[in-house]
Amino acid sequence: MRKRKQIRSRLFTVAGVAASVLLAAGCGGSSGGMMMEEAKDAAAYVTNDVYMQETAAQTMEAEAGSGGESESATPRVQESSRKLIRNVSLNVETETFDDLMKAVTEKTESFGGYVEESSTYNGSYYYGGGTRNASLVLRIPSEKLDEFLGTVAQISNVVSRDENVTDVTLQYVDMKSHKDALLVEQKRLLELLEKAESVEDIIAIESRLSDVRYQIESMESQLRTLDNQVSYSTVRLYIDEVAKLTPIKEQTTLEKIKTGFAQSLYNIGSGAKNLMIGLVIYLPYIVLWAVILIIALFVWRFLHRRRSGLREEKEKGKKQKVEQKEEKNE
């Protein structure tokens, strides 16, 4: 009760300051302006003090409700009213890519969620590794998140899962209290604005009122963002299409040997198949390069023989000249 009386007394102080402003306005413009500045500072001080008093009152009430067991000044919040932001990342595999994509989209909508982002790679290879994959950002209602994750685990092979939970309860309460304090200040400023007479007073009050309204809108925007993040959990889903699912459960030594041997045989068969497919696919290029190489070889041999013939003819010509000189000398 004492805290509330103090708050009321400080609010009455604001009204008193406002009255003094109106009286000063009739005495002179400059003195009225100075008084207006003091009124603005006093209003801001009182509003801020109201905010601090309200927060302290909430803290005392929370400690009283807990029986005085808590030693800290942080107000306790019931579990049912906590503001928790849950983010989950899932890596899954599937042998039926189209069916899984369709099922995930339908389940998201049936749970009341929506797809925020979607990116799909359809595979551009003709052979080997040309599998499809997708990256989805889903927003799922928080109360349906666990059920949705269980459904995804049933229709796909979950390789990995990461989850983090952020408690923004105290941040939310603090922002809400700050917003309420700003609303109180806005109300007092509007009352002062109705009673103001001089232009300087009106300009000063409207300037402060504009700043307060901007802060209120900013607080409301942040509160809406937090509400959305709390109400709708974020699920980042990565889907890979595979020819064979990765075993998830722990295997015995014998099972590991069997699985590894079977995987080796599968890789050999897959490699041979991909090699044959690659040869057929790139056969036109192979033929083209073979023709180019053969032509280049014939051209090289032709030039080589021609050069060799010219060299032989040249040597024969030199030989004949030498013989002719020897005959003349004789």
Salt bridges, closest charged atoms under 4 A:
GLU37 OE1 - LYS40 NZ 3.48
ASP49 OD2 - ARG10 NE 2.79
ASP98 OD1 - ARG132 NH1 3.05
GLU116 OE2 - ARG139 NH1 3.40
ASP146 OD1 - ARG86 NH2 3.03
GLU163 OE2 - ARG86 NH2 2.60
GLU163 OE1 - ARG161 NH2 2.94
ASP167 OD2 - ARG82 NH2 2.38
ASP180 OD1 - LYS176 NZ 3.53
GLU185 OE2 - ARG208 NE 2.65
GLU191 OE1 - ARG188 NH1 3.27
ASP211 OD2 - ARG208 NH1 2.99
GLU220 OE2 - LYS179 NZ 3.76
ASP227 OD1 - LYS83 NZ 3.96
GLU241 OE2 - ARG132 NH2 2.96
GLU250 OE2 - LYS256 NZ 3.83
